[in-house]
Amino acid sequence: MNEPPKTADGRSPILRTERLCKVYSDGDVTALADVSLEIFPGEYIAVIGPSGSGKSTLLHMLGALDTPTSGEVYFQGEPISALPSLDQFRSTKIGFVFQSFHLLPTLTASENVQIPMFESRRSVGERVRRAEELLAAVGMSHRLGHLPSQLSVGERQRVAIARSLANDPVVLLADEPTGNLDSAAEQEILQLLVGPHEQRGMTLIVITHSPE
């Protein structure tokens, strides 16, 4: 498959889907049907729709967390299905933020942030310092040694955001990142997500049911 034409300013999509379909055979449910889209480096994209409309399924396909029934996802022109290691792709190129946080309950905030770095070449000391820097950036320096059960909902989401940035991803995928938060906390979390996008041009894709 040839790379699609570049835009007038010479840009190529960082992520592209071609006729993407996903059917869940156990319930005979079509979550995605013939979805083709292009996302360019540095863009901030919101995918908006009601519950059950396939938003999370699309995000999982873009981040190689699930495979399509048909069609293909391309990252920087290469089909994701042909990558030699999806684990390495996810850990080095993609950051994930989920509504349910996915923090390990027996690990501290600092240890949770270090999880994506376990497969990297960073030493233990480097991992700890990186986790401290990221937690400081999201206002959680005072909670380094706390377990998830000792944190508020908003604090847990801050830890999840810090973890998503551990390996300097080029794309950040956020699935309903403010769904469990009140309006004040929602704005704070959105600003934490937008920060890396504005500061270093990270591509940001947010799944939400809220027009806000």
Buried (B, 14 or more C-beta within 10 A) or exposed (E): EEEEEEEEEEEBBBBBBBEBBBBEEEEEEBBBEEBEBBBBBBBBBBBEEEEEBBBBBBBBBBBBBBEBBEBBBBBEEEEBEEBEEBEEBBBBBBBBBBBEBBBEEEBBBBBBBBBBBEEBEBEEEEBBEBBBBBBEBBBBEEBBEBBBEEBEEBBBBBBBBBBBBBBEBBBBBBBBBBBBBEEEBBEBBBEBBBBBBEEEEBBBBBBBBEEE
